[in-house]
């Protein structure tokens, strides 16, 4: 079973910060991914124009989601696909189990799917006695570890080859060396058996093409092609927002997604599937089922603050850019989706104020996620809106309320602000040690547990401005007069030129 940690975000963050290996592993990989994205975007001659084009495609599609969803479903059914709708995670799991029962399935092989993680499909299958095997290498590793993914595209980002070797050795029944080639070879042999034995292949859906009723899968390992060609039955789980109107629109997404995710110009495999196997086909499933999942997504439609959340293409770029995620990893967020997108998606989909207490505060609001996002989702603004809703519905502590009232009182008057600064400079002398503030008390406890606080300067910028202005005047004396004289001569010349033209 893989379930989210029930503890609070702060407790999980403290645990993550105490794990030096996790912090180094996440930091190393996310920095590599960020550098790859930066290089790939700089190579693209019109990166910002394509970002805006992708944003407009997603905005248009979500604004007309009912139309494009109906078009897609009609075309998919015309292709021979059995289309089902699930309002909740429970309904999606029930539909999956019913299909497995009707097909007499005892084993399922799965390609990488965040929706299946969101719906806890593996647990539902295992509870019904059906073996579920992840075939993406990273997903297979964390399945053996009984952990949820810690990154949207690299689920085992927090583990090294020694930890992986230990997990795989238990599965193999023999000690495997911590060698990447040897470990990958064992997994390849193991999964090949599972592919041949499986009754059902299960996938997610990167994009669904409305004009043709096709689904599109992006991957780098080739396992999704095995999942969709070897078993006799295919089940695809699809979030209702995964639609794009045309194949031409997919070109934009196929250009931006891999560059944003890993720095690749293209994914190794991009598969377009338009129904089950036809008479002339050599491989493919005999039956194809598509489960279109709502699970809270429709709650965002028409919401002026959160509808753009449905624009997300699940590239993971916001995680790689986020300074908070890079320090604490994915499990600290306590849900399937982590990083900035997870901090918004989890409470928004659940519409549960209690969820916002910690998760919406797991951000510095720096806006790096917006700059990284290929479809320009303003996640930092959404986090502010979540915090606002929390406050409006009374979900805040007495300490926070008192602190904000004090902040408003001080900041609403420059005189009070100046007095507060002078008082703080005097009081901080009691706390200074080696030129910094190290004491862990009150509001400084959390911050100073991992870093030190810089003391207030002897003079603020405002207080030093008058002296700075005088220095500028002495250094550039008469500058204003010279500028005015040049401007007067320029205008006189313009006036004489106009008269000459007449």
C-alpha positions in Angstrom: 0.0 0.0 0.0 1.2 3.5 -0.8 -0.5 6.3 1.0 0.3 9.9 1.9 1.8 10.6 5.3 -1.0 11.9 7.6 1.4 14.2 9.5 1.5 18.0 8.8 3.6 19.6 6.2 5.8 21.2 8.9 6.5 17.8 10.4 7.3 16.2 7.0 9.5 19.2 6.1 11.5 18.8 9.3 12.0 15.2 8.5 13.1 16.0 4.9 15.5 18.7 6.1 17.2 16.3 8.5 17.9 13.9 5.6 21.1 15.2 4.0 21.2 12.6 1.3 17.6 13.4 0.2 18.4 17.1 0.0 21.5 16.6 -2.0 19.9 14.1 -4.4 16.9 16.3 -5.1 19.0 19.4 -5.5 21.5 17.7 -7.8 18.8 16.3 -10.1 16.5 19.3 -10.2 19.5 21.6 -11.0 20.5 19.3 -13.9 16.9 19.3 -15.2 16.7 23.1 -14.9 20.0 23.5 -16.7 18.7 21.2 -19.5 15.5 23.1 -19.8 17.4 26.4 -19.9 19.7 25.2 -22.7 16.8 23.7 -24.7 14.7 26.8 -24.4 17.6 29.1 -25.4 18.2 26.9 -28.5 14.5 27.5 -29.6 14.4 30.7 -31.6 10.9 31.7 -30.5 10.5 30.2 -27.0 8.4 32.9 -25.5 6.1 33.1 -28.5 5.5 29.3 -28.4 4.8 29.5 -24.6 2.2 32.1 -25.3 0.7 30.0 -28.2 0.5 27.0 -25.8 -1.1 29.1 -23.2 -3.7 30.3 -25.7 -4.4 26.7 -26.8 -5.0 25.6 -23.3 -7.1 28.6 -22.3 -9.3 28.1 -25.4 -9.7 24.4 -24.9 -10.6 24.6 -21.2 -13.0 27.5 -21.9 -14.8 25.2 -24.4 -14.1 21.9 -22.7 -17.6 20.6 -23.0 -17.5 21.0 -26.8 -14.1 19.4 -27.3 -14.7 16.7 -24.8 -17.9 15.7 -26.7 -16.1 15.8 -30.0 -13.3 13.6 -28.6 -15.7 11.0 -27.1 -17.8 10.7 -30.3 -14.6 10.2 -32.4 -13.1 7.7 -29.8 -16.3 5.6 -29.8 -16.3 5.7 -33.6 -12.8 4.2 -33.4 -14.1 1.3 -31.3 -13.1 2.6 -27.9 -15.4 1.9 -24.9 -15.6 5.3 -23.1 -16.6 5.6 -19.5 -17.0 8.6 -17.2 -16.0 8.7 -13.5 -17.0 11.6 -11.2 -14.8 10.5 -8.3 -11.8 8.3 -7.6 -14.1 5.7 -6.1 -16.1 5.5 -9.4 -12.9 5.2 -11.5 -11.6 2.4 -9.3 -15.0 0.6 -9.5 -15.0 0.9 -13.3 -11.5 -0.5 -13.5 -12.3 -3.4 -11.2 -15.5 -4.2 -13.2 -13.5 -4.3 -16.5 -10.9 -6.6 -14.8 -13.7 -8.9 -13.6 -15.4 -9.1 -17.0 -12.1 -9.9 -18.7 -11.1 -12.4 -16.0 -7.9 -10.5 -15.4 -5.4 -11.6 -12.7 -2.6 -9.3 -13.7 -2.2 -5.7 -14.9 1.0 -4.0 -16.3 1.0 -0.2 -16.0 2.9 2.5 -17.8 3.6 5.7 -15.8 0.4 7.5 -14.9 0.0 10.2 -12.3 -3.8 9.9 -12.6 -3.6 6.3 -11.5 -1.5 7.4 -8.5 -4.1 10.1 -7.8 -6.9 7.5 -7.8 -4.9 4.9 -5.9 -5.7 2.3 -8.6 -2.9 -0.1 -7.5 -4.4 -0.4 -4.0 -7.9 -1.1 -5.5 -6.5 -3.8 -7.8 -4.5 -5.4 -5.1 -7.5 -5.4 -2.8 -9.4 -7.4 -5.4 -6.7 -9.9 -5.9 -5.3 -8.5 -9.1 -1.6 -8.0 -9.4 -0.6 -4.5 -10.5 3.0 -4.0 -11.8 4.5 -0.7 -12.6 6.7 -0.9 -15.7 8.3 2.5 -15.7 11.7 2.0 -14.0 11.3 4.8 -11.5 7.7 3.8 -10.7 8.7 0.1 -10.3 11.4 1.1 -7.8 9.1 3.1 -5.6 6.4 0.4 -5.9 8.9 -2.0 -4.4 9.7 0.6 -1.7 5.9 1.1 -1.0 6.3 4.8 -1.5 4.4 7.4 -3.6 6.3 9.3 -6.3 8.3 12.3 -5.2 8.4 14.0 -8.6 6.0 14.1 -11.5 8.5 12.8 -14.1 11.2 11.3 -11.9 9.3 9.4 -9.2 12.5 7.9 -7.6 14.5 11.2 -7.6 15.2 10.7 -3.9 17.0 7.4 -4.1 20.5 6.4 -5.1 21.8 3.2 -6.8 22.8 1.6 -3.4 19.3 2.0 -2.1 17.9 0.8 -5.4 20.2 -2.2 -5.4 19.0 -3.2 -1.9 15.4 -3.0 -3.0 16.0 -5.0 -6.2 18.1 -7.6 -4.4 15.2 -8.4 -2.2 13.0 -8.8 -5.2 15.6 -11.0 -7.0 16.3 -13.2 -4.0 20.0 -12.6 -4.5 22.5 -9.8 -4.0 22.7 -7.5 -7.0 25.7 -5.1 -7.5 25.0 -1.3 -7.2 25.8 -1.0 -10.9 23.3 0.8 -13.1 23.6 -1.5 -16.1 23.2 -4.6 -13.9 20.2 -3.3 -12.1 18.5 -2.2 -15.3 19.2 -5.5 -16.8 17.5 -7.3 -13.9 14.4 -5.1 -14.2 14.2 -5.6 -17.9 14.2 -9.4 -17.6 11.7 -9.3 -14.7 9.3 -7.0 -16.5 9.5 -8.9 -19.8 7.9 -11.8 -18.0 5.2 -9.6 -16.6 4.4 -8.1 -20.0 3.9 -11.6 -21.5 1.7 -12.8 -18.6 -0.5 -9.7 -18.2 -4.2 -9.7 -19.0 -4.6 -5.9 -19.0 -2.3 -3.0 -20.0 -3.0 0.3 -18.2 -1.8 3.7 -19.3 -2.4 7.4 -18.5 -2.9 10.0 -21.2 -0.6 12.9 -21.9 -3.0 14.4 -24.5 -6.3 13.5 -26.2 -6.9 14.7 -29.7 -10.5 15.9 -30.1 -10.6 15.9 -34.0 -9.6 12.2 -34.2 -10.5 10.6 -30.9 -6.9 9.6 -30.3 -4.8 9.5 -27.2 -1.1 10.4 -27.2 1.5 9.0 -24.8 5.0 10.5 -24.2 7.7 8.3 -22.7 11.5 7.5 -22.9 11.7 3.8 -22.0 9.4 2.1 -24.5 7.4 0.3 -21.8 4.2 2.1 -22.7 4.4 0.6 -26.2 4.7 -2.8 -24.6 1.7 -2.1 -22.3 -0.5 -1.0 -25.2 0.4 -3.8 -27.6 1.0 -7.1 -25.7 -2.0 -7.5 -23.3 -5.4 -8.3 -24.9 -7.2 -5.4 -23.0 -6.1 -1.8 -22.6 -7.4 0.6 -20.0 -6.5 4.2 -20.3 -7.1 6.6 -17.4 -7.5 10.2 -18.5 -8.1 13.4 -16.7 -10.9 15.3 -18.3 -8.8 18.3 -19.1 -6.2 16.5 -21.2 -7.9 17.5 -24.5 -6.2 19.5 -27.3 -8.4 20.3 -30.3 -6.2 19.2 -33.2 -2.9 17.4 -34.1 -1.5 20.8 -35.1 -2.1 21.9 -31.5 -0.3 18.8 -30.3 2.8 20.0 -32.2 3.1 22.9 -29.9 2.8 20.8 -26.8 5.2 18.2 -28.1 7.8 20.9 -28.6 7.4 22.5 -25.2 6.7 19.5 -22.9 10.0 17.6 -23.3 12.1 20.7 -23.3 10.4 21.9 -20.1 10.5 18.5 -18.4 14.0 17.1 -19.2 15.7 19.5 -21.7 15.0 17.0 -24.5 14.0 18.3 -27.9 11.7 15.3 -28.3 10.7 12.4 -26.1 12.2 9.1 -27.3 8.7 7.6 -27.9 5.5 9.5 -28.8 2.6 7.1 -29.5 -0.7 8.1 -31.0 -3.4 5.4 -30.3 -6.7 5.5 -32.1 -8.6 2.5 -30.9 -8.1 -1.2 -30.4 -6.4 -3.5 -32.9 -8.0 -3.7 -36.3 -8.1 -6.7 -38.6 -5.0 -5.6 -40.5 -3.0 -4.8 -37.4 -0.2 -7.1 -36.2 -0.5 -6.1 -32.6 -2.6 -4.1 -30.1 -5.4 -4.9 -27.7 -8.6 -6.6 -28.6 -10.5 -4.2 -26.4 -9.7 -0.6 -25.4 -11.4 1.1 -22.5 -11.0 4.8 -21.7 -12.0 6.1 -18.3 -12.4 9.9 -18.3 -11.9 11.2 -14.7 -13.3 14.3 -13.1 -12.3 13.9 -9.4 -12.7 17.6 -8.6 -11.5 19.0 -11.9 -14.9 20.4 -12.8 -14.9 22.4 -9.6 -12.3 24.7 -11.2 -14.4 25.5 -14.3 -15.7 29.1 -14.2 -13.5 29.9 -11.2 -11.7 33.2 -12.0 -8.7 32.3 -9.8 -8.3 28.6 -10.5 -9.6 27.6 -13.9 -6.1 28.0 -15.4 -5.0 25.2 -13.1 -6.5 22.9 -15.7 -4.0 24.2 -18.3 -1.2 22.1 -16.7 0.5 19.6 -19.0 2.4 17.8 -16.2 5.9 18.6 -17.2 7.3 19.1 -13.7 9.2 22.2 -14.7 7.7 24.1 -11.7 9.1 21.5 -9.3 12.6 21.9 -10.7 12.4 25.7 -10.5 10.9 25.9 -7.0 13.4 26.7 -4.2 11.2 25.0 -1.6 10.8 21.7 -3.5 14.6 21.6 -4.2 15.2 21.6 -0.4 12.5 19.2 0.8 11.6 16.9 -2.1 8.1 15.6 -3.0 7.0 13.5 0.0 6.9 16.5 2.3 3.8 17.8 0.4 1.9 14.7 1.5 0.0 14.1 -1.8 0.4 12.6 -5.3 1.3 15.9 -6.8 4.1 17.9 -5.2 5.9 21.2 -5.8 4.0 24.4 -6.7 1.4 22.5 -8.8 0.8 20.1 -6.0 0.5 22.9 -3.4 -2.3 24.3 -5.5 -3.9 21.2 -7.0 -4.4 19.2 -3.8 -6.5 21.8 -1.9 -8.2 23.1 -5.1 -9.4 19.7 -6.2 -10.6 18.7 -2.7 -12.2 22.1 -1.8 -11.2 21.4 1.8 -10.2 24.4 3.8 -8.3 22.2 6.3 -5.9 21.1 3.5 -4.9 24.7 3.0 -3.6 25.2 6.5 -0.1 24.0 5.7 0.2 23.1 2.0 -0.6 26.6 0.6 2.2 28.0 2.8 4.8 25.7 1.3 6.0 28.4 -1.1 8.1 31.5 -1.1 5.9 33.2 -3.7 9.0 34.0 -5.7 7.2 33.3 -9.1 9.9 31.0 -10.4 7.2 28.4 -11.2 5.4 30.9 -13.5 8.7 31.7 -15.3 9.3 27.9 -15.8 5.8 26.9 -16.8 5.5 26.3 -20.5 1.8 27.4 -20.4 2.3 30.3 -18.0 0.1 29.2 -15.1 0.3 31.8 -12.4 0.7 29.3 -9.5 2.2 31.9 -7.2 -1.0 34.0 -7.5 -3.1 30.9 -6.9 -1.3 30.2 -3.7 -2.1 33.7 -2.5 -5.8 33.1 -3.3 -5.7 29.9 -1.4 -4.3 31.7 1.7 -6.9 34.4 1.3 -9.7 31.8 1.3 -8.3 30.2 4.3 -8.3 33.5 6.2 -11.8 34.4 5.0 -13.2 31.1 6.3 -11.6 31.6 9.7 -8.8 28.9 9.2 -5.9 30.8 10.8 -4.2 30.8 14.2 -4.5 33.4 16.9 -0.8 34.1 16.6 -1.1 34.7 12.8 -4.1 37.0 13.3 -2.3 39.0 16.0 0.9 39.2 14.0 -0.8 40.5 10.9 -2.7 43.2 12.9 0.6 44.3 14.4 2.2 44.4 10.9 -0.7 46.5 9.5 -0.4 48.9 12.4 3.3 49.4 12.0 3.4 49.6 8.2 0.4 52.0 7.8 2.5 54.8 9.2 6.0 55.8 8.2 6.6 57.3 11.6 5.6 54.1 13.4 7.7 52.1 10.9 10.8 54.3 11.6 10.3 53.9 15.4 9.9 50.2 15.1 13.2 49.9 13.1 15.1 52.0 15.7 13.7 49.9 18.5 14.5 46.6 16.7 18.1 47.8 16.1 18.6 48.3 19.8 16.9 45.0 20.9 18.8 42.9 18.3 22.1 43.7 20.1 20.9 41.3 22.8 20.7 38.5 20.3 23.8 39.1 18.1 26.4 36.3 18.0 29.4 36.5 15.6 27.6 39.2 13.7 24.4 37.2 13.1 21.3 36.2 15.0 21.4 32.5 15.9 18.9 32.3 18.7 15.9 29.9 18.1 13.0 31.5 19.8 9.6 32.6 18.8 9.2 33.3 15.0 13.0 32.8 14.5 12.9 29.2 15.7 12.1 27.6 12.4 14.3 29.9 10.3 17.4 29.7 12.5 17.2 26.0 12.7 18.7 25.8 9.2 20.3 29.2 8.7 21.1 32.4 10.5 19.3 35.8 10.4 21.2 38.8 9.1 20.9 41.7 11.5 19.3 45.0 10.5 21.8 47.5 9.1 22.7 50.6 11.1 20.8 52.8 8.6 17.9 52.0 6.4 17.9 53.0 2.7 15.5 55.8 3.5 17.6 57.1 6.3 20.7 57.1 4.1 19.1 58.6 1.1 19.5 62.3 2.2 23.3 61.9 2.5 23.4 59.9 -0.8 21.5 62.7 -2.6 24.0 65.3 -1.4 26.9 63.2 -2.6 25.3 62.9 -6.0 24.8 66.6 -6.2 28.4 67.3 -5.3 29.7 64.8 -7.8 27.3 65.8 -10.7 26.8 69.5 -9.7 24.8 71.5 -12.2 23.7 68.4 -14.1 20.1 69.4 -14.1 20.9 72.8 -15.6 23.0 71.2 -18.4 20.2 68.8 -19.2 17.7 71.6 -19.4 20.0 73.7 -21.7 20.4 70.7 -24.1 16.7 70.2 -24.2 16.1 73.9 -24.9 18.5 73.8 -27.8 17.0 70.6 -29.2 13.5 72.1 -29.1 14.7 75.3 -30.8 16.3 73.2 -33.5 13.1 71.2 -34.0 11.1 74.4 -34.3 13.5 75.9 -36.9 13.3 72.7 -38.9 9.5 72.8 -38.9 9.5 76.4 -40.2 11.9 75.5 -43.0 9.6 72.6 -44.2 6.8 75.1 -44.5 
